[in-house]
Amino acid sequence: MTARVENSKPERVRLAALMQFARKNGLQIGIIGVMLGIWLLFIIGASDTFLKPDIYRALMTSVPYWGVIALPLTMVIIAGDIDLSFISIMAVGMVVFWEAYETTSSLGVAFAASLVSGFLVGLLNGIIVVRLGIPALIATIGTQFFWRGVVEVVRRGQGESLTLARDTVLRDVLVSKVGAADGSNMGRLAELDAIAAVAVGGTSMAGGRAKVMGTLLGAIVMQLITITVVMNNIQYEYAQILKSAIIIFAVFIQRESRA
């Protein structure tokens, strides 16, 4: 009898540890379950597309790019703020890269100039929010339109390709990740994918705790939707509608869980 009780103790410990893990990571487990459910539905509905390796190659190519964008946004939202200007900052960085490369013909100088420009614009956002006391939402909406306007003025409303940097690793990276060679249009509607990835990943829009893995899983879900729409020749606007609905639903679930 004693031996039986002693043998059951390790099982209870393992069960308690498993339950604790499930409670701690319940949202991420739920995201994985939803992602697998969506994946199975897609396989059933479009087996010709989802049983080929091309779609998974495209998914693994695009997810890191959006993950890199969504992770800093996660840290901003954890602090209880929001930044909607990063799409314009991306465009500024790309234009600075283009202008510097056109002037110096040096990828290193152009890349460094692009990073410095992004840092300075971000620093300006911080000064407006912290020093002037303007809410981050209002400040970054304003700087979003301002820097987008600057880009349009500098480029005279026309995009530029990266043909000058062809046959280089940097051009391949930029074109493959952005999905187009038009640098000054870089980042349009990027905020929708990034915010959706953060919200679906379980980060509260009111600030608080977050999990990096949740954001990455959210990025996978968002890109799975995008690639599915593109590879099945469906208008991309339908993906935008679905992503918007997912953001609203994710925020609703967060509010209900806190209640």
C-alpha positions as CSV (number, residue, x, y, z in Angstrom):
1,M,0.0,0.0,0.0
2,T,2.8,2.4,1.0
3,A,4.8,1.5,-2.2
4,R,1.7,2.3,-4.3
5,V,1.3,5.7,-2.7
6,E,5.0,6.5,-3.2
7,N,4.7,5.5,-6.9
8,S,1.8,7.8,-7.4
9,K,3.7,10.8,-6.1
10,P,5.8,11.3,-9.2
11,E,2.7,11.1,-11.3
12,R,1.0,13.8,-9.3
13,V,4.1,16.0,-9.5
14,R,4.3,15.6,-13.3
15,L,0.5,16.2,-13.6
16,A,0.8,19.4,-11.4
17,A,3.7,20.6,-13.5
18,L,1.8,20.0,-16.7
19,M,-1.2,21.8,-15.4
20,Q,0.9,24.8,-14.3
21,F,2.6,24.9,-17.7
22,A,-0.8,24.8,-19.4
23,R,-2.1,27.7,-17.2
24,K,1.0,29.8,-17.8
25,N,1.1,29.2,-21.6
26,G,-2.6,28.6,-22.3
27,L,-2.9,31.5,-24.8
28,Q,0.1,30.3,-26.8
29,I,-1.2,26.7,-26.8
30,G,-4.5,28.1,-28.0
31,I,-2.8,30.0,-30.8
32,I,-1.0,26.9,-31.9
33,G,-4.3,25.0,-31.9
34,V,-6.0,27.7,-34.0
35,M,-3.1,27.7,-36.4
36,L,-3.2,24.0,-36.8
37,G,-7.0,24.1,-37.3
38,I,-6.6,26.8,-40.0
39,W,-3.9,24.8,-41.6
40,L,-6.0,21.7,-41.7
41,L,-9.0,23.6,-43.2
42,F,-6.7,25.0,-45.9
43,I,-5.4,21.6,-46.7
44,I,-8.9,20.2,-47.1
45,G,-10.1,23.2,-49.1
46,A,-7.0,23.7,-51.3
47,S,-5.0,20.5,-51.1
48,D,-3.2,21.3,-54.4
49,T,-1.7,24.4,-52.8
50,F,-1.0,23.2,-49.3
51,L,0.5,19.9,-50.1
52,K,3.3,21.5,-52.1
53,P,6.5,22.8,-50.5
54,D,6.4,26.2,-52.3
55,I,3.9,27.6,-49.8
56,Y,5.9,26.6,-46.8
57,R,9.1,28.0,-48.4
58,A,7.3,31.3,-48.9
59,L,6.0,31.3,-45.3
60,M,9.4,30.7,-43.8
61,T,10.8,33.5,-46.0
62,S,8.3,36.1,-45.0
63,V,7.7,35.3,-41.3
64,P,11.2,36.5,-40.0
65,Y,10.7,39.9,-41.7
66,W,7.3,40.5,-40.0
67,G,8.6,39.0,-36.8
68,V,11.4,41.5,-36.7
69,I,8.9,44.3,-37.1
70,A,6.4,42.9,-34.6
71,L,8.8,42.3,-31.8
72,P,9.8,45.9,-31.1
73,L,6.2,46.9,-31.4
74,T,5.4,44.3,-28.7
75,M,7.9,46.0,-26.4
76,V,6.2,49.4,-27.0
77,I,2.8,48.0,-26.4
78,I,3.9,46.3,-23.2
79,A,4.8,49.8,-21.9
80,G,1.3,50.9,-22.5
81,D,2.0,52.9,-25.6
82,I,1.6,52.5,-29.4
83,D,3.7,53.4,-32.4
84,L,1.9,53.8,-35.7
85,S,4.7,55.7,-37.5
86,F,7.1,52.8,-38.1
87,I,5.7,52.3,-41.6
88,S,6.8,55.8,-42.5
89,I,10.1,55.3,-40.7
90,M,10.7,52.3,-42.9
91,A,10.0,54.3,-46.0
92,V,12.4,57.1,-44.7
93,G,15.1,54.5,-44.1
94,M,14.7,53.1,-47.6
95,V,14.8,56.5,-49.3
96,V,17.9,57.4,-47.3
97,F,19.5,54.1,-48.3
98,W,18.7,54.9,-51.9
99,E,20.1,58.4,-51.9
100,A,23.2,57.4,-50.0
101,Y,23.9,54.5,-52.3
102,E,23.2,56.7,-55.4
103,T,25.8,59.2,-54.1
104,T,28.5,56.9,-52.7
105,S,27.9,53.6,-54.6
106,S,28.7,52.0,-51.2
107,L,26.3,49.5,-49.7
108,G,28.0,49.8,-46.3
109,V,27.6,53.6,-46.2
110,A,24.0,53.4,-47.5
111,F,23.1,50.8,-44.9
112,A,24.6,52.7,-42.1
113,A,22.9,55.9,-43.2
114,S,19.6,54.1,-43.3
115,L,20.1,52.8,-39.7
116,V,21.1,56.3,-38.5
117,S,18.0,57.9,-40.1
118,G,15.7,55.4,-38.4
119,F,17.4,56.0,-35.0
120,L,17.0,59.8,-35.4
121,V,13.4,59.7,-36.4
122,G,12.6,57.3,-33.6
123,L,14.4,59.7,-31.2
124,L,12.3,62.5,-32.4
125,N,9.2,60.4,-31.6
126,G,10.5,59.9,-28.1
127,I,11.1,63.5,-27.6
128,I,7.6,64.4,-28.7
129,V,6.0,61.8,-26.4
130,V,8.2,62.2,-23.3
131,R,9.2,65.8,-23.4
132,L,6.2,67.4,-24.9
133,G,3.7,65.0,-23.2
134,I,1.8,64.3,-26.3
135,P,0.1,60.8,-26.2
136,A,2.0,58.3,-28.3
137,L,-1.0,57.5,-30.4
138,I,-1.5,61.1,-31.5
139,A,2.2,61.8,-31.9
140,T,3.0,58.8,-34.0
141,I,-0.1,59.3,-36.2
142,G,1.2,62.8,-36.8
143,T,4.8,61.7,-37.5
144,Q,3.5,58.9,-39.7
145,F,1.8,61.4,-42.1
146,F,4.7,63.9,-41.8
147,W,7.5,61.4,-42.8
148,R,5.3,59.8,-45.5
149,G,4.8,63.3,-46.9
150,V,8.6,64.0,-46.7
151,V,9.2,60.7,-48.6
152,E,6.7,61.7,-51.3
153,V,8.2,65.1,-51.7
154,V,11.8,63.8,-51.9
155,R,10.9,61.1,-54.4
156,R,8.3,63.4,-56.2
157,G,5.6,60.8,-55.7
158,Q,7.5,58.1,-57.6
159,G,9.1,55.0,-56.2
160,E,12.6,53.8,-57.0
161,S,13.8,50.3,-57.6
162,L,16.9,48.7,-56.2
163,T,18.4,47.9,-59.6
164,L,21.6,49.8,-58.7
165,A,22.2,47.2,-56.0
166,R,21.5,44.2,-58.2
167,D,23.6,41.1,-57.9
168,T,24.3,41.9,-54.2
169,V,23.1,40.1,-51.1
170,L,21.5,43.2,-49.7
171,R,19.2,43.7,-52.8
172,D,18.1,40.0,-52.6
173,V,17.3,40.4,-48.9
174,L,15.3,43.6,-49.4
175,V,13.4,42.5,-52.5
176,S,12.6,39.0,-51.2
177,K,11.4,40.2,-47.8
178,V,9.5,43.3,-48.8
179,G,8.0,41.6,-51.8
180,A,8.7,44.4,-54.3
181,A,11.6,46.4,-55.5
182,D,9.9,49.8,-54.9
183,G,11.8,51.0,-51.9
184,S,9.9,54.2,-51.1
185,N,6.6,52.2,-50.9
186,M,8.2,49.9,-48.3
187,G,6.0,49.4,-45.3
188,R,2.6,50.3,-46.6
189,L,-0.1,48.5,-44.5
190,A,2.7,46.9,-42.5
191,E,1.1,48.2,-39.3
192,L,-1.9,45.9,-39.9
193,D,0.2,42.7,-40.0
194,A,2.4,43.8,-37.1
195,I,-0.4,44.9,-34.8
196,A,-2.3,41.7,-35.6
197,A,0.7,39.6,-34.8
198,V,1.1,41.3,-31.5
199,A,-2.6,41.1,-30.6
200,V,-3.0,37.5,-31.7
201,G,0.2,36.6,-29.8
202,G,-1.6,37.5,-26.5
203,T,-0.1,40.9,-25.7
204,S,-2.6,43.1,-24.1
205,M,-3.2,46.4,-26.0
206,A,-3.5,48.1,-22.6
207,G,0.1,47.1,-21.7
208,G,1.4,44.5,-19.3
209,R,3.0,41.2,-19.9
210,A,3.7,39.6,-23.2
211,K,5.5,36.6,-24.7
212,V,7.9,36.8,-27.6
213,M,6.9,33.3,-28.7
214,G,3.3,34.5,-28.9
215,T,4.2,37.4,-31.2
216,L,6.2,35.0,-33.4
217,L,3.2,32.6,-33.6
218,G,0.9,35.5,-34.4
219,A,3.3,36.5,-37.2
220,I,3.0,33.0,-38.6
221,V,-0.8,33.1,-38.5
222,M,-0.9,36.4,-40.3
223,Q,1.5,35.4,-43.0
224,L,-0.3,32.1,-43.4
225,I,-3.4,34.0,-44.3
226,T,-1.6,36.3,-46.6
227,I,0.2,33.5,-48.5
228,T,-3.0,31.5,-48.7
229,V,-4.8,34.4,-50.3
230,V,-2.0,35.2,-52.8
231,M,-1.4,31.6,-53.9
232,N,-5.0,31.0,-54.5
233,N,-5.4,34.1,-56.7
234,I,-7.8,35.8,-54.2
235,Q,-7.9,39.5,-53.9
236,Y,-5.6,40.7,-51.2
237,E,-8.3,43.0,-49.8
238,Y,-10.0,39.8,-48.4
239,A,-6.9,39.1,-46.3
240,Q,-7.0,42.6,-44.9
241,I,-10.7,42.2,-43.9
242,L,-9.9,38.9,-42.2
243,K,-6.9,40.3,-40.4
244,S,-8.9,43.3,-39.1
245,A,-11.5,40.9,-37.8
246,I,-8.8,38.8,-36.1
247,I,-7.4,41.9,-34.3
248,I,-10.9,42.9,-33.0
249,F,-11.6,39.3,-31.9
250,A,-8.2,39.0,-30.2
251,V,-8.7,42.2,-28.2
252,F,-12.2,41.1,-27.3
253,I,-10.9,37.8,-25.9
254,Q,-8.2,39.6,-23.9
255,R,-10.9,41.9,-22.4
256,E,-13.1,38.9,-21.5
257,S,-10.2,37.1,-19.9
258,R,-9.3,40.0,-17.7
259,A,-12.9,40.4,-16.6
